Amino acid sequence: MRSVEIALRVRYAETDQMGIVYHSHYAVWFEIGRTEFCRAAGYPYRDLEAAGIRIPVTGLECKYRRPARYDDALRVRTQLPELSARGLTFAYEVVGEDETLLADGATRHVFADSDGRLRRAPAGVLDALERFRT
C-alpha cells in the first residue's frame, strides 16, 4: 500500500510545560498528512470542495508511543487502508529521525455534500484514490 510522507520539525508552540508535544497537535499533523495524500492522489482538498465534496471526520484515534520534543525532526506517513463509496479511513505513523515510532493512529471519514448531507463519492474520485493507494 502506498504511503505519502511529509517532514516537519516540532515548533516550541506545539509543546507543553514539560517540553513534550501536546497531544492535540498530532490531530493537526494527521490532517496535514491526509491533505498531502489527497494532493498526491490528484485530488487536492481545494478541488474536492470546489466540486461540492466534503470528507468530514467521524472518528479519530491516536496511540502515543514515545514523546516528541521541541525541535525534533519528524515524518508523518499517511496511507489509505479503507475506501468505499460511502467513506474512507486514513492511517498515520509519526516517526522520528531514527525511525522510532512516536505515534500512530487513524481517522475515519464519510463523503458529504457542501450542506453536510451524506452522499456517495463520485466514481472519478474513487477511481483516482483507488489507483493511487495501491
C-alpha positions as CSV (number, residue, x, y, z in Angstrom):
1,M,0.0,0.0,0.0
2,R,1.3,3.4,-1.0
3,S,2.1,6.0,1.7
4,V,2.7,9.7,1.4
5,E,5.3,11.2,3.8
6,I,5.7,14.7,5.0
7,A,8.6,16.1,7.1
8,L,8.1,18.6,9.9
9,R,10.0,20.0,12.8
10,V,8.4,20.4,16.2
11,R,7.8,24.1,17.0
12,Y,8.1,25.5,20.5
13,A,4.4,26.4,20.4
14,E,3.5,22.8,20.0
15,T,5.0,21.7,23.3
16,D,3.6,21.8,26.8
17,Q,5.3,22.9,30.0
18,M,7.2,19.6,30.1
19,G,8.7,20.2,26.7
20,I,6.7,17.4,25.1
21,V,4.4,17.8,22.1
22,Y,0.9,18.5,23.4
23,H,-1.5,15.7,22.3
24,S,-3.8,17.7,20.1
25,H,-1.1,18.6,17.7
26,Y,-1.0,15.0,16.4
27,A,-4.5,15.5,15.0
28,V,-3.3,18.6,13.2
29,W,-0.3,16.6,11.8
30,F,-2.7,13.9,10.7
31,E,-4.7,16.5,8.8
32,I,-1.6,17.7,7.1
33,G,-0.8,14.1,6.1
34,R,-4.2,13.4,4.6
35,T,-4.3,16.7,2.8
36,E,-1.0,15.8,1.2
37,F,-2.2,12.3,0.4
38,C,-5.2,13.7,-1.5
39,R,-3.0,16.2,-3.3
40,A,-0.6,13.4,-4.3
41,A,-3.5,11.3,-5.5
42,G,-4.6,14.1,-7.8
43,Y,-7.5,15.4,-5.7
44,P,-6.4,18.3,-3.5
45,Y,-8.9,19.3,-0.9
46,R,-9.5,22.6,-2.6
47,D,-10.6,20.7,-5.8
48,L,-12.8,18.3,-3.8
49,E,-14.5,21.2,-2.0
50,A,-14.9,23.1,-5.3
51,A,-16.8,20.1,-6.6
52,G,-19.1,20.1,-3.6
53,I,-17.4,17.2,-1.8
54,R,-16.6,17.1,1.8
55,I,-14.9,14.4,3.9
56,P,-15.8,15.2,7.5
57,V,-14.0,13.3,10.3
58,T,-16.3,10.8,12.1
59,G,-13.6,9.2,14.2
60,L,-10.1,9.8,15.4
61,E,-7.7,7.6,17.3
62,C,-4.1,8.1,18.2
63,K,-1.7,5.9,20.2
64,Y,1.2,7.8,21.8
65,R,4.2,5.5,21.8
66,R,7.2,7.9,22.6
67,P,7.3,11.6,23.3
68,A,8.2,14.1,20.6
69,R,10.0,17.2,21.8
70,Y,10.8,20.7,20.7
71,D,12.9,20.9,17.6
72,D,12.7,17.2,16.8
73,A,12.6,16.4,13.1
74,L,9.6,14.1,12.4
75,R,7.9,12.4,9.5
76,V,4.2,11.7,9.1
77,R,3.4,8.8,6.9
78,T,-0.2,8.5,5.6
79,Q,-1.9,5.6,4.0
80,L,-5.5,4.9,2.8
81,P,-6.3,1.4,4.0
82,E,-10.1,1.6,3.6
83,L,-12.1,3.2,0.7
84,S,-15.7,2.8,-0.2
85,A,-18.3,4.9,-2.0
86,R,-19.6,5.9,1.5
87,G,-16.4,6.7,3.3
88,L,-12.7,6.2,3.8
89,T,-10.1,5.6,6.6
90,F,-6.6,7.1,6.7
91,A,-3.9,5.6,8.8
92,Y,-0.9,7.5,10.1
93,E,2.5,7.0,11.6
94,V,4.6,9.7,13.2
95,V,8.3,8.7,13.3
96,G,11.5,10.3,14.5
97,E,14.7,10.8,12.5
98,D,15.9,7.3,13.6
99,E,12.6,5.7,12.5
100,T,11.4,5.4,16.1
101,L,7.6,5.1,16.1
102,L,6.3,8.0,18.2
103,A,2.6,7.7,17.5
104,D,0.2,6.0,15.2
105,G,-3.5,6.4,14.5
106,A,-6.3,6.7,12.1
107,T,-9.2,8.9,11.1
108,R,-12.5,7.8,9.6
109,H,-14.5,9.9,7.2
110,V,-17.7,9.9,5.3
111,F,-18.4,11.6,2.0
112,A,-20.8,14.5,2.2
113,D,-22.1,17.4,0.1
114,S,-21.4,21.1,0.9
115,D,-24.5,21.1,3.1
116,G,-23.2,18.2,5.2
117,R,-25.7,15.6,3.8
118,L,-24.2,12.2,3.3
119,R,-23.6,11.2,-0.3
120,R,-21.7,8.6,-2.4
121,A,-18.4,9.6,-3.7
122,P,-18.2,10.4,-7.4
123,A,-16.7,7.5,-9.4
124,G,-13.8,9.6,-10.6
125,V,-12.7,10.4,-7.1
126,L,-13.0,6.8,-6.0
127,D,-11.1,5.6,-9.1
128,A,-8.3,8.1,-8.6
129,L,-7.9,7.3,-4.9
130,E,-8.0,3.5,-5.5
131,R,-5.4,3.7,-8.3
132,F,-3.1,5.8,-6.2
133,R,-3.3,3.9,-2.9
134,T,-2.3,0.5,-4.3
